[in-house]
Amino acid sequence: MDSEALALICGLAAAASFGTGDFCGGVATKKSSVFSVIVISQIVGLALLAGLAVTLGEPIPPGNNLVFGGLAGLFGTLGLTALYIGLARGRMGIVAPVSAIVGAVLPIIAGIFMEGVPTGGQLLGLLLGVFAIWYLAGGNGVTPAHARELVMPILAGSGFGFFFIFIDQVSETTIFWPLVTARFVSITMILTFIMVRRQQVPSRLNPQLLIVVMLAGIFDAAGNIFFALASRLGRLDISTTLTSLYPAGTVFLAWLILKEHLTTRQCFGVGIALAALVLIAW
């Protein structure tokens, strides 16, 4: 199997992992505070990544790789914070798709500049992938968005986009230690925010809920690993587009487990995503 096929598989695995992690996190936040879910899941992810780095004997990378990992964690946390603020202040039907699109488009642009223009079929696949992300994330365009509603989702998407870009910069040599650095920076920033805002974080979760939160952290860390592998084996723009299809996993699990009905737009988004995959893999 060649590297491009492996990159495609890893990109899809990243999407599935992030989608499952978001589903678990979403279920947990309905029964506990957002901050407790974020902190515990991030700590679980940190422990998993550090454990894999030590177990597999990955050498400590050069300092610049750790810096890139730290920057990825910084921008990823800023993106997450802006996303939650945007969801709290604006409409989910605008915040979710705009942040998803911006988070995908920035690495696509960076990938074209750094790695050259992809083939015509792949370009069409990337374009269809962007449309699929919009529909899967809930974009409908029924009610026009006000300019102030776009600020936070654009900031959130920019944070996520730069996270992908910086992780791509370190994935050529190492995987786990830069991700450990990213997760450490993320946890530090979140705890600092909690202390500054004096947010209350429950000290205990019931065992069933704790398992769900831990699964959220495990799948989120797995998504990071698979994306790093995908960007190492293939192009940044294609890896990011595939990874950004993660809402499909969340939607599927919500349908399968919570019995939520799929909207016509979400079904349409799944169809577009499949067409995009065929073109990208052609």
RALIN-V293233 format. One record per residue. RES is the residue in one letter. SS is DSSP state (hx for helix, st for strand, lp for the rest). OMEGA is omega in whole degrees, 0 to 359 (NA if undefined). BURIAL is + if it has 9 or more other C-alpha atoms within 8 Angstrom, else -. Layout:
RES/SS/OMEGA/BURIAL
RES/SS/OMEGA/BURIAL
This chain:
M/lp/184/-
D/lp/186/-
S/hx/181/-
E/hx/177/-
A/hx/177/+
L/hx/178/+
A/hx/178/+
L/hx/180/+
I/hx/180/+
C/hx/178/+
G/hx/177/+
L/hx/177/+
A/hx/177/+
A/hx/179/+
A/hx/180/+
A/hx/181/+
S/hx/179/+
F/hx/179/+
G/hx/178/+
T/hx/178/+
G/hx/178/+
D/hx/178/+
F/hx/179/+
C/hx/179/+
G/hx/179/+
G/hx/177/-
V/hx/183/+
A/hx/182/+
T/hx/176/+
K/lp/183/-
K/lp/179/-
S/lp/181/+
S/lp/179/+
V/hx/185/-
F/hx/179/-
S/hx/179/+
V/hx/181/+
I/hx/184/-
V/hx/183/+
I/hx/181/+
S/hx/179/+
Q/hx/179/+
I/hx/177/+
V/hx/178/+
G/hx/178/+
L/hx/180/+
A/hx/180/-
L/hx/182/+
L/hx/179/+
A/hx/179/+
G/hx/178/-
L/hx/180/+
A/hx/181/+
V/hx/183/-
T/hx/182/-
L/lp/176/-
G/lp/179/-
E/lp/181/+
P/lp/176/-
I/lp/184/-
P/lp/175/+
P/lp/183/-
G/hx/182/-
N/hx/177/-
N/hx/177/+
L/hx/177/+
V/hx/177/+
F/hx/177/+
G/hx/178/+
G/hx/178/+
L/hx/177/+
A/hx/178/+
G/hx/179/+
L/hx/183/+
F/hx/178/+
G/hx/179/+
T/hx/176/+
L/hx/178/+
G/hx/180/+
L/hx/179/+
T/hx/179/+
A/hx/179/+
L/hx/181/+
Y/hx/177/-
I/hx/179/+
G/hx/179/+
L/hx/180/+
A/hx/185/-
R/hx/187/-
G/lp/182/+
R/lp/181/+
M/hx/181/-
G/hx/176/+
I/hx/185/+
V/hx/185/+
A/hx/182/+
P/hx/180/+
V/hx/180/+
S/hx/179/+
A/hx/181/+
I/hx/180/+
V/hx/180/+
G/hx/178/+
A/hx/186/+
V/hx/181/+
L/hx/177/+
P/hx/177/+
I/hx/178/+
I/hx/179/+
A/hx/180/+
G/hx/178/+
I/hx/179/+
F/hx/186/-
M/hx/188/-
E/hx/181/-
G/lp/182/-
V/lp/177/-
P/lp/180/-
T/lp/181/-
G/hx/179/-
G/hx/179/+
Q/hx/177/+
L/hx/178/+
L/hx/177/+
G/hx/177/+
L/hx/179/+
L/hx/177/+
L/hx/178/+
G/hx/178/+
V/hx/177/+
F/hx/180/+
A/hx/179/+
I/hx/180/+
W/hx/183/+
Y/hx/180/+
L/hx/181/+
A/lp/174/+
G/lp/181/+
G/lp/179/+
N/lp/177/-
G/lp/181/-
V/lp/181/-
T/lp/181/-
P/lp/180/-
A/lp/173/-
H/lp/183/-
A/hx/182/-
R/hx/178/-
E/hx/184/+
L/hx/186/+
V/hx/183/-
M/hx/178/+
P/hx/177/+
I/hx/177/+
L/hx/180/+
A/hx/179/+
G/hx/178/+
S/hx/178/+
G/hx/179/+
F/hx/180/+
G/hx/179/+
F/hx/174/+
F/hx/179/+
F/hx/183/+
I/hx/182/+
F/hx/177/+
I/hx/178/+
D/hx/182/+
Q/hx/182/+
V/hx/188/+
S/lp/179/+
E/lp/185/-
T/lp/181/-
T/lp/181/+
I/lp/193/+
F/hx/185/+
W/hx/174/+
P/hx/177/+
L/hx/175/+
V/hx/178/+
T/hx/179/+
A/hx/182/+
R/hx/178/+
F/hx/178/+
V/hx/181/+
S/hx/180/+
I/hx/180/+
T/hx/180/-
M/hx/181/+
I/hx/179/+
L/hx/177/+
T/hx/178/-
F/hx/180/-
I/hx/181/+
M/hx/180/-
V/hx/180/-
R/hx/180/-
R/lp/178/-
Q/lp/178/-
Q/lp/178/-
V/lp/180/-
P/lp/183/-
S/lp/183/-
R/lp/172/-
L/lp/177/-
N/lp/187/-
P/hx/181/-
Q/hx/180/-
L/hx/179/+
L/hx/178/+
I/hx/179/-
V/hx/179/+
V/hx/179/+
M/hx/177/+
L/hx/177/+
A/hx/179/+
G/hx/181/+
I/hx/182/+
F/hx/177/+
D/hx/177/+
A/hx/178/+
A/hx/177/+
G/hx/177/+
N/hx/181/+
I/hx/181/+
F/hx/178/+
F/hx/179/+
A/hx/178/+
L/hx/181/+
A/hx/181/+
S/hx/176/+
R/hx/185/+
L/hx/184/+
G/lp/182/+
R/lp/179/+
L/hx/184/+
D/hx/180/+
I/hx/179/+
S/hx/180/+
T/hx/180/+
T/hx/179/+
L/hx/180/+
T/hx/183/+
S/hx/174/+
L/hx/183/+
Y/hx/177/+
P/hx/178/+
A/hx/178/+
G/hx/179/+
T/hx/180/+
V/hx/181/+
F/hx/180/-
L/hx/176/+
A/hx/178/+
W/hx/185/+
L/hx/187/-
I/hx/183/-
L/lp/179/-
K/lp/176/-
E/lp/181/-
H/lp/176/-
L/lp/177/-
T/lp/178/-
T/hx/181/-
R/hx/178/+
Q/hx/176/+
C/hx/177/+
F/hx/178/+
G/hx/177/+
V/hx/179/+
G/hx/178/+
I/hx/180/+
A/hx/179/+
L/hx/177/-
A/hx/179/+
A/hx/180/+
L/hx/179/+
V/hx/181/+
L/hx/180/+
I/hx/183/+
A/hx/186/-
W/lp/NA/-
